[in-house]
Amino acid sequence: MDSLILRAGTRWLLPVFLVFSVFLLWRGHYLPGGG
């Protein structure tokens, strides 16, 4: 049961995490103080 919830959670969280990390990277490039 726990593994099923974990699998469903990662399936939903992985794209969200990828989009969020890309957003932070892109935002950091075009704002002062970003790498």
C-alpha positions as CSV (number, residue, x, y, z in Angstrom):
1,M,0.0,0.0,0.0
2,D,2.7,2.4,1.0
3,S,4.8,1.6,-2.2
4,L,1.7,2.2,-4.3
5,I,1.1,5.6,-2.8
6,L,4.8,6.4,-3.1
7,R,4.8,5.4,-6.8
8,A,1.7,7.5,-7.5
9,G,3.2,10.4,-5.6
10,T,6.4,10.3,-7.5
11,R,4.6,10.0,-10.8
12,W,2.8,13.2,-10.0
13,L,5.7,15.0,-8.2
14,L,8.4,14.3,-10.7
15,P,7.1,16.5,-13.6
16,V,6.1,19.2,-11.1
17,F,9.6,19.1,-9.6
18,L,11.2,19.3,-13.1
19,V,9.1,22.2,-14.1
20,F,9.9,24.0,-10.8
21,S,13.6,23.4,-11.1
22,V,13.6,24.6,-14.7
23,F,11.6,27.7,-13.7
24,L,14.1,28.5,-10.9
25,L,17.1,28.0,-13.3
26,W,15.4,30.2,-16.0
27,R,14.5,32.8,-13.4
28,G,18.0,32.9,-11.9
29,H,19.5,33.6,-15.3
30,Y,17.4,36.7,-16.0
31,L,17.4,38.3,-12.5
32,P,20.3,40.1,-10.8
33,G,22.2,37.8,-8.5
34,G,21.5,34.7,-10.6
35,G,24.2,32.3,-11.9
